[in-house]
Amino acid sequence: MAFQGSLAELHLPDIIQLISVSGKTGVFHLTSGALAGEIYLSDGKIVHAQLDDVSGEEAVYALAMWSQGDFRFDPGVSTELRTISKSNTNLLMEAARRLDEWRVLSKKIPSTDLVPEFVVQEHREGQINLNTSEWLILSKIDGQRSVKAIAAATRLSAFDAAKILYGLVATGLIRLRPAGSGPGGAGAARPAAPAAKPATRPAAAARTAGPSPPVNPSGAPAAHAPAAPAAPGPLGRLNRVREICNGLLGPAGESVVNKHYQKARAELERGAGPEAVEEAISQIARAASILKGPSTTETLLEQLKAIK
């Protein structure tokens, strides 16, 4: 007898565990809108999964992230395909980890159907430092390909492509727009950069003016008004950036943090402005996304906002 229900009420990992402990052979049919996938079990063990042109472990991970849709388990249906060798426990643990990480990624990349495009930034000189994975992703951005299409073009999973793009979006080098909305999207603040110029650097963050002194009804500054506390200068802020980043990233990120700290400090000593600190933050945030994942990067950027 078929077993069926809604993924909104029962999560796929829980359903698979329920069926696998009984040692059943069969297939899960999963649908969500126009999407359809399958997961095959043999004697309770997951042996094959398919979602569009993705098969194996990546298909299981993608299906496990569905929060909407329907499932049906047909017992007794088998397959000769063997695209999965991991145990059910390892598969479902990895699926749970990715689901937690996707909750963070989705704050900046809510859908893999969105189209990445370059952001033209002004008043910034020099070159941007990118790692091999970031260059690979940037080389496929043409203003037409979606995140999903870029993942296919680079032979990465949509999840891995989204992780790399997260750092680029968080630091302002890339933005996302709905497919078919045209370059720049509706109401975009900046034009899209040509795909041939992926080295365009992020814009320096605009300075935030300090609080205005209180005034009396005549418009003159109040003589008795207490002075507002002075904001830390660029060097003081850079020192705080290093302290916070080392605290969050630990020994794994210390060399990266120190590298960009020393570079920014040298630029400040040569007369550069706050943009040198912003560049250090941008580079460290990208490294953090790779070293520690998007969750740590988001925490890092939130803490750094407090010292602006």
C-alpha positions in Angstrom: 0.0 0.0 0.0 1.3 3.5 -0.9 2.2 5.9 1.9 1.6 9.5 1.0 1.3 13.0 2.5 2.4 16.6 2.5 6.0 17.8 3.0 4.7 20.8 4.8 3.5 18.5 7.6 6.2 15.8 7.5 9.8 16.6 6.6 11.5 14.3 4.1 14.4 13.2 6.4 11.8 12.1 9.0 9.8 10.2 6.4 12.9 8.4 5.1 14.0 7.3 8.6 10.5 6.0 9.3 10.5 3.9 6.1 14.2 2.8 6.3 14.0 1.3 9.8 11.4 -1.2 8.4 13.9 -2.3 5.8 11.5 -1.7 2.9 12.4 -1.5 -0.8 10.5 1.1 -2.8 10.5 4.6 -4.2 9.6 8.0 -2.9 7.9 10.2 -5.5 8.2 13.9 -4.6 6.5 16.8 -6.3 6.6 20.5 -5.7 4.9 22.6 -8.3 6.4 21.7 -11.7 9.4 19.9 -10.0 9.4 16.2 -9.5 12.0 13.9 -7.9 12.5 10.3 -6.8 14.4 8.6 -4.1 14.9 4.8 -4.2 15.4 2.5 -1.2 16.7 -1.1 -1.3 16.1 -3.0 2.0 15.8 0.4 3.7 19.0 1.9 2.3 18.9 4.9 -0.1 20.6 3.7 -3.3 19.5 6.3 -5.9 17.9 9.7 -6.2 17.0 11.9 -9.2 15.8 15.5 -9.5 15.8 16.8 -13.1 19.3 16.3 -14.4 20.8 15.9 -10.9 21.3 12.5 -9.5 22.9 10.8 -6.5 23.7 12.5 -3.2 23.2 16.0 -4.5 19.6 15.1 -5.5 18.9 13.8 -2.0 20.2 17.1 -0.5 18.2 19.2 -2.8 15.0 17.3 -2.2 15.5 17.3 1.6 15.4 21.1 1.5 11.8 21.1 0.1 9.4 22.6 2.7 6.4 22.4 0.4 5.0 19.7 -1.9 3.8 16.1 -1.7 5.3 12.7 -1.3 4.2 9.2 -2.1 6.1 6.0 -1.2 5.4 3.0 -3.5 6.7 -0.2 -1.8 8.2 -3.0 -3.9 9.6 -0.8 -6.7 13.3 -1.3 -7.3 16.0 0.1 -9.5 19.3 -1.2 -10.9 20.9 2.2 -10.5 23.3 2.7 -7.7 24.4 6.4 -7.5 24.7 6.6 -3.7 27.1 4.7 -1.4 26.8 6.7 1.8 24.8 5.4 4.7 21.4 6.9 5.4 22.7 8.4 8.6 25.5 10.3 6.9 23.2 11.4 4.1 20.6 12.8 6.4 23.1 14.4 8.7 24.6 16.2 5.7 21.1 17.1 4.5 20.3 18.6 7.9 23.6 20.6 7.9 22.9 22.0 4.4 19.3 22.9 5.4 20.6 25.0 8.4 23.2 26.7 6.1 20.6 27.3 3.4 18.4 29.2 5.9 21.3 31.7 6.1 22.1 31.7 2.4 18.5 32.3 1.5 18.5 35.7 3.2 20.6 37.0 0.3 19.9 34.3 -2.3 16.2 33.5 -1.8 16.0 31.5 -5.0 18.4 29.8 -7.4 16.2 31.1 -10.3 17.5 34.7 -9.7 20.0 36.1 -12.1 23.3 37.5 -10.8 24.8 40.6 -12.3 27.8 42.8 -11.6 27.4 46.1 -9.7 29.3 49.1 -11.1 30.9 50.8 -8.1 32.3 54.3 -8.3 35.2 56.1 -6.6 37.3 53.0 -6.1 40.7 52.2 -7.6 42.9 49.2 -7.8 42.1 45.5 -8.2 40.0 43.1 -6.2 41.4 39.8 -4.9 39.4 36.8 -5.7 40.0 33.1 -5.2 39.7 30.5 -7.9 36.1 29.5 -7.1 34.9 33.1 -7.2 36.6 33.7 -10.5 35.0 30.5 -11.8 31.6 31.8 -10.8 32.2 35.3 -12.1 33.3 34.0 -15.5 29.9 32.6 -16.1 27.9 35.7 -15.1 26.5 37.2 -18.3 23.3 38.9 -17.0 21.2 36.0 -18.4 22.2 32.9 -16.5 20.4 32.2 -13.2 22.2 30.9 -10.2 21.0 27.4 -11.1 22.3 27.8 -14.7 25.7 29.1 -13.5 26.0 26.1 -11.2 25.4 23.8 -14.1 27.9 25.7 -16.3 30.6 25.4 -13.6 29.7 21.8 -12.7 28.9 22.8 -9.2 25.8 22.0 -7.2 23.4 24.9 -6.9 24.1 24.8 -3.1 27.9 25.3 -3.6 27.4 28.0 -6.2 25.1 29.8 -3.8 27.7 29.6 -1.1 30.3 31.3 -3.3 27.8 33.9 -4.5 26.7 34.7 -1.0 30.1 36.3 -0.2 30.1 38.3 -3.4 26.5 39.5 -2.8 27.2 40.3 0.9 30.2 42.5 -0.1 28.4 44.4 -2.9 30.2 43.0 -5.9 27.2 41.1 -7.2 23.4 41.7 -6.9 20.5 39.4 -7.9 17.5 40.2 -10.0 14.4 38.2 -11.2 14.9 36.5 -14.5 13.4 38.5 -17.4 13.4 41.8 -15.5 16.2 43.2 -17.7 19.7 44.3 -16.6 19.7 46.3 -13.4 16.1 45.2 -12.5 13.3 47.5 -11.5 14.4 50.4 -9.3 18.0 49.3 -9.3 20.3 51.9 -7.7 23.3 51.1 -10.0 23.7 49.9 -13.6 25.0 46.4 -14.3 28.6 46.0 -15.2 29.6 44.2 -18.5 30.4 40.6 -17.9 33.9 41.2 -19.4 34.9 43.2 -16.4 34.6 41.0 -13.4 37.4 42.8 -11.6 35.3 45.9 -10.9 35.8 46.6 -7.2 33.0 47.1 -4.6 32.2 50.7 -3.8 33.5 52.3 -0.6 30.7 52.7 1.9 29.5 56.3 2.2 30.5 58.0 5.4 27.7 58.5 7.9 27.5 62.0 9.2 27.8 62.3 13.0 24.8 63.5 15.1 24.1 67.3 14.7 24.5 69.3 17.9 21.2 70.3 19.6 20.0 73.8 18.7 17.9 76.3 20.6 14.7 77.8 19.0 16.8 80.6 17.4 18.7 78.0 15.4 22.0 78.6 17.2 23.8 75.7 18.8 22.9 75.2 22.4 25.9 76.4 24.5 25.2 73.8 27.2 24.8 70.8 24.9 27.2 68.0 25.8 29.7 67.0 23.1 28.8 63.9 21.2 31.4 61.1 21.7 33.9 61.1 18.9 33.7 58.2 16.4 36.8 56.1 16.2 39.2 57.2 13.4 40.0 54.9 10.5 43.0 53.3 12.3 41.0 52.8 15.5 38.2 51.2 13.5 40.7 49.0 11.6 42.1 47.8 14.9 38.6 46.9 16.1 38.0 45.1 12.8 41.1 42.9 13.3 40.1 42.2 16.9 36.5 41.1 16.0 37.6 39.1 13.0 40.3 37.2 14.8 37.8 36.5 17.6 35.3 35.0 15.2 37.5 33.2 12.7 40.2 32.0 15.1 43.5 30.5 14.1 42.1 29.4 10.7 41.5 33.0 9.6 44.3 34.7 11.4 46.7 34.9 8.4 44.0 36.3 6.1 42.9 38.9 8.7 46.5 40.0 9.3 47.2 40.2 5.6 44.3 42.6 4.9 44.9 44.5 8.2 48.5 45.2 7.3 47.6 46.2 3.7 44.9 48.6 5.0 47.1 50.1 7.7 49.8 50.8 5.1 47.3 52.6 2.9 46.0 54.6 5.9 49.6 55.7 6.7 50.0 56.8 3.1 46.9 59.1 3.5 44.1 56.8 2.3 40.6 57.3 3.8 38.0 55.0 5.3 37.7 53.2 2.0 40.9 51.3 2.9 39.1 49.8 6.0 36.0 49.0 3.9 38.2 47.1 1.4 39.8 45.1 4.2 36.3 44.2 5.6 35.2 43.2 2.1 38.2 40.8 1.5 38.0 39.3 5.0 34.2 38.7 4.7 34.8 36.8 1.4 37.5 34.7 3.0 35.2 34.0 6.0 32.4 32.8 3.8 34.8 30.1 2.4 36.6 29.3 5.7 33.6 29.3 8.1 30.5 29.4 5.9 27.8 32.1 5.4 26.4 31.9 9.0 29.7 33.1 10.4 30.1 35.7 7.7 26.7 37.1 8.5 27.6 37.3 12.3 30.9 38.9 11.4 29.3 41.7 9.2 26.6 42.3 11.9 29.3 42.9 14.5 31.4 45.1 12.3 28.4 47.3 11.6 28.5 48.3 15.3 31.8 50.1 14.9 30.9 52.1 11.8 
